[in-house]
Amino acid sequence: MRYAMPSDNPYSLKSFKEMTSLSEETMCFSAKLLRDGKVIGDVSNRGHGGSNDIRLGLAESNLLETYCKTLPPDTFEDGTDLKMDEDYFITCLADDEAQKKFRAKEAKKWVKRCTEYSVFRYVGDKKGTWRISQTRSKTPLTGPLFDQHVAKKGTLEAYMNDLIGADPFVFEKF
């Protein structure tokens, strides 16, 4: 989600489950809503285009409503402002969780690729693209064959196998 949550946001989701196969118009999900690390209720969306289901006690519901009123609106590229309310706030939290899970899954794939293949980019390759060697190798990017390949193709810009150990999200930075 584009909306940047404030760093002092007391709300978060736990036990977040996204059911992509059930999503039609909106994200289908369920989660526990936490305030300051304590479970205060349940939130979900059936994925059919309706509002989120927010199940909280009256006091917690009032606190959430009050908090949302303090947040700035979400401004879209066309200049349209969307006022923050409880429903949109929960959607933003759910989108953030879905993005975190997706990124973690992608990072795991890249770590696996780097343990089995050489993953690299040449200077001039399009941003976000990576080349993966066609042969499995425990000692990647070494030897005369690779030296000949680099001599023919160009200069290495990045070699992910050396970078991934320090930062599993390195693939997003190039």
C-alpha positions as CSV (number, residue, x, y, z in Angstrom):
1,M,0.0,0.0,0.0
2,R,1.2,3.5,-0.8
3,Y,0.0,5.0,2.5
4,A,2.9,5.4,4.9
5,M,1.9,4.6,8.4
6,P,3.3,6.9,11.1
7,S,6.2,5.4,13.1
8,D,4.3,5.8,16.3
9,N,1.3,3.8,15.0
10,P,0.0,1.7,18.0
11,Y,-2.0,-0.7,15.8
12,S,-0.8,-3.8,14.1
13,L,-2.0,-7.1,12.8
14,K,-1.2,-10.6,14.1
15,S,-2.1,-14.1,12.7
16,F,-2.6,-12.4,9.3
17,K,-3.9,-14.9,6.7
18,E,-4.5,-13.8,3.1
19,M,-6.7,-16.1,1.0
20,T,-5.8,-15.0,-2.6
21,S,-8.0,-17.7,-4.2
22,L,-11.1,-16.2,-2.5
23,S,-10.3,-12.6,-3.4
24,E,-12.5,-11.1,-6.1
25,E,-12.7,-7.3,-5.8
26,T,-10.8,-6.8,-2.5
27,M,-8.2,-8.7,-0.6
28,C,-9.7,-11.6,1.3
29,F,-8.0,-11.9,4.7
30,S,-8.4,-12.4,8.5
31,A,-6.3,-11.2,11.4
32,K,-6.2,-10.2,15.0
33,L,-6.0,-6.5,15.6
34,L,-3.5,-5.3,18.2
35,R,-3.1,-2.0,20.0
36,D,0.2,-1.6,21.8
37,G,0.9,-5.3,21.3
38,K,-2.3,-6.5,22.9
39,V,-5.1,-8.2,21.0
40,I,-8.2,-6.0,21.0
41,G,-10.3,-7.6,18.3
42,D,-10.6,-9.4,14.9
43,V,-10.6,-7.9,11.4
44,S,-11.4,-9.6,8.1
45,N,-12.6,-9.1,4.6
46,R,-14.5,-11.7,2.5
47,G,-12.9,-10.4,-0.7
48,H,-16.2,-9.6,-2.5
49,G,-15.7,-5.8,-2.7
50,G,-17.4,-4.9,0.6
51,S,-16.0,-3.1,3.6
52,N,-13.8,-4.8,6.2
53,D,-15.4,-6.6,9.1
54,I,-14.0,-5.0,12.3
55,R,-15.1,-6.7,15.5
56,L,-14.1,-4.6,18.5
57,G,-15.6,-3.6,21.8
58,L,-17.2,-0.2,22.0
59,A,-14.3,1.4,23.9
60,E,-11.7,0.0,21.5
61,S,-13.8,1.0,18.5
62,N,-14.0,4.6,19.8
63,L,-10.2,4.7,20.3
64,L,-9.6,3.4,16.8
65,E,-12.0,6.0,15.3
66,T,-10.3,8.8,17.3
67,Y,-6.9,7.6,16.2
68,C,-7.9,7.5,12.5
69,K,-9.2,11.1,12.7
70,T,-5.7,12.2,13.6
71,L,-4.1,10.7,10.5
72,P,-3.6,12.7,7.3
73,P,-5.6,11.7,4.2
74,D,-4.1,9.6,1.5
75,T,-3.4,11.7,-1.5
76,F,-3.5,10.0,-4.9
77,E,-1.5,10.9,-8.0
78,D,-4.5,12.8,-9.5
79,G,-4.7,15.0,-6.3
80,T,-7.7,13.3,-4.9
81,D,-7.7,13.0,-1.1
82,L,-9.1,10.0,0.7
83,K,-10.0,10.7,4.3
84,M,-8.6,8.1,6.7
85,D,-11.3,6.1,8.5
86,E,-11.3,2.8,10.3
87,D,-12.1,0.7,7.2
88,Y,-9.4,2.3,5.1
89,F,-6.9,2.1,8.0
90,I,-7.5,-1.7,8.4
91,T,-7.1,-2.0,4.6
92,C,-3.7,-0.2,4.8
93,L,-2.6,-2.5,7.7
94,A,-3.6,-5.6,5.7
95,D,-1.9,-4.4,2.6
96,D,1.3,-3.8,4.6
97,E,1.1,-7.3,6.0
98,A,0.5,-8.9,2.6
99,Q,3.5,-7.0,1.2
100,K,5.7,-8.1,4.0
101,K,4.7,-11.7,3.5
102,F,5.3,-11.4,-0.3
103,R,8.7,-9.8,0.2
104,A,9.7,-12.5,2.6
105,K,8.6,-15.2,0.2
106,E,10.5,-13.6,-2.7
107,A,13.7,-13.2,-0.5
108,K,13.5,-16.9,0.3
109,K,13.3,-17.8,-3.4
110,W,16.3,-15.6,-4.2
111,V,18.4,-17.1,-1.3
112,K,17.5,-20.6,-2.7
113,R,18.5,-19.5,-6.2
114,C,21.8,-18.2,-5.0
115,T,22.7,-21.4,-3.2
116,E,22.1,-23.4,-6.4
117,Y,23.0,-21.0,-9.3
118,S,25.1,-18.0,-10.0
119,V,22.9,-14.9,-10.1
120,F,24.3,-11.7,-11.6
121,R,23.8,-8.5,-13.6
122,Y,25.9,-6.9,-16.2
123,V,26.5,-3.1,-16.4
124,G,23.7,-1.9,-18.7
125,D,21.2,-4.6,-17.8
126,K,17.7,-3.2,-17.1
127,K,17.1,-2.3,-13.4
128,G,15.4,-5.2,-11.6
129,T,16.6,-7.9,-14.0
130,W,18.9,-10.6,-13.0
131,R,20.7,-13.3,-15.0
132,I,20.8,-16.8,-13.6
133,S,23.4,-19.3,-14.8
134,Q,22.0,-22.3,-16.6
135,T,24.1,-24.8,-14.6
136,R,24.0,-25.5,-10.9
137,S,27.2,-24.6,-9.2
138,K,28.4,-24.7,-5.6
139,T,31.4,-22.5,-6.5
140,P,29.6,-19.9,-8.7
141,L,31.1,-17.6,-11.2
142,T,34.6,-19.0,-11.3
143,G,36.8,-20.7,-13.9
144,P,37.8,-20.0,-17.5
145,L,34.3,-20.6,-19.0
146,F,32.8,-17.9,-16.9
147,D,35.8,-15.6,-17.7
148,Q,35.1,-16.1,-21.4
149,H,31.4,-15.4,-20.9
150,V,32.1,-12.1,-19.1
151,A,34.7,-11.1,-21.7
152,K,32.0,-11.6,-24.4
153,K,29.1,-10.2,-22.6
154,G,30.4,-7.2,-20.5
155,T,31.3,-6.1,-17.1
156,L,29.6,-7.4,-14.0
157,E,27.6,-4.8,-12.1
158,A,26.5,-7.0,-9.3
159,Y,26.9,-10.6,-8.2
160,M,24.0,-11.4,-5.9
161,N,25.6,-14.6,-4.5
162,D,28.1,-12.4,-2.6
163,L,25.5,-9.9,-1.5
164,I,22.5,-12.1,-0.4
165,G,24.1,-13.4,2.8
166,A,24.2,-9.9,4.3
167,D,20.8,-8.8,3.0
168,P,18.2,-11.2,1.7
169,F,16.3,-8.3,0.1
170,V,19.3,-7.2,-2.0
171,F,17.5,-8.2,-5.2
172,E,15.1,-5.2,-4.6
173,K,18.0,-2.7,-4.6
174,F,19.3,-3.2,-8.1
